[in-house]
Amino acid sequence: MAALLIVEDDKKTNEAICEYLKSAGHETIPAYDGAEAIQIFREKKIDLAVLDIMLPKITGLAVLHEIRRTSLLPVLMLTAIEEEDTQVQSFDEQADDYITKPFSMVLLGKRITALLRRSGQGVIPDTMTFGEVTVDFSGYSAWDREGKIELTPKEIDLLLLFVEHKGLVLTRNQILDELWGDDNPIIDRTIDTYVKNLRKKCRFDRIITVKGIGYKYEERK
């Protein structure tokens, strides 16, 4: 789960974004003007900001400039302005991404996931050890002290997806889209079987069920 600052002065739009991102397992913190956004940024731990440009009190670009004085926080600009100059100015102020209204909630969610993955997860090594089990993601193989473990390529892809999104809740539909594509013949409950097999074969409890939503991966000490 990531803490997301949603800066949008239109209350209905802000509420809709927050509701959608909450359903994906994130914590959302709304702000309705630039001054409030800066105050929240200074007082709370934020993992990513969705930032409108046209804001009361202080513009979104001014908020972005203030954030960049002290932080490399991922910032996605969300605005109805489509002019090239405004987009260029956003990137000049070191915005990480830009999306214009009207927009797809699914696309917004995917861009947020990508930004969080790039900024927070770092480079995933080819080989990782989970308790007694070692998995080679590039070689699509797994083993323990007794020898080879029969993980299918799709099970290894699923484990890598969870590791890349450590701490974030993935819905069944998100997993299906990532691993099978939009036009897949697989039903969402098939994911439950894959997760069950991973837990059994790798003998760990790091993949947590989030009731009514999906799954997330957590490190165990």
NORSUL-V537603 format. One record per pair of residues at least 6 apart in sequence whose C-alpha atoms are under 7 Angstrom apart, sorted by the first residue. I is the first residue (numbers start at 1). GAP is how many residues later the second one is. Records with the same first field share a line. If there is no record, write none. Layout:
# NORSUL-V537603
I->GAP / GAP
This chain:
# NORSUL-V537603
1->24 / 25 / 26 / 166 / 167 / 168
2->24 / 25 / 45 / 166
3->23 / 24 / 25 / 43 / 44 / 45
4->23 / 24 / 25 / 42 / 43 / 44 / 45
5->23 / 24 / 25 / 41 / 43 / 44 / 45
6->8 / 22 / 23 / 24 / 25 / 43 / 44 / 45
7->23 / 24 / 25 / 26 / 30 / 43 / 44 / 45
8->6 / 23 / 24 / 43 / 44
9->23 / 24 / 46
14->16
18->10
21->88
22->6
24->145 / 146 / 147
25->143 / 144
31->6
33->22 / 23 / 24 / 25
34->21 / 22 / 23 / 24 / 25 / 26 / 29
35->22 / 23
38->25
47->26
48->25 / 26 / 27
49->25 / 26 / 27
50->25 / 26 / 27 / 28
51->9 / 24 / 25 / 26 / 27
52->8 / 25 / 26 / 27
53->6 / 7 / 8 / 24 / 25 / 26
54->6
61->29
64->29
65->28
74->22 / 41
75->20 / 21 / 22
76->19 / 20 / 21 / 22
77->18 / 20 / 21 / 22
78->20 / 21 / 22
79->20 / 21 / 22
80->20 / 21
81->19
82->18
117->47 / 48
121->43
126->10 / 11 / 12
127->7 / 8 / 9 / 10
128->6 / 7 / 8
129->6
132->12
133->9 / 10 / 11 / 69
134->8 / 9 / 10
135->6 / 7 / 8
136->6
137->19
140->13 / 16
141->10
142->6 / 7 / 9
143->6
155->39 / 43
162->54 / 55
163->54
166->50 / 51 / 52
167->49 / 50 / 51
168->48
169->45 / 46 / 47
170->44 / 45 / 46
171->42 / 43 / 44
172->16 / 19 / 42
173->15
176->12
199->6
206->11 / 12 / 13 / 14
207->8 / 9 / 10 / 11
208->7 / 8 / 9
209->6 / 7
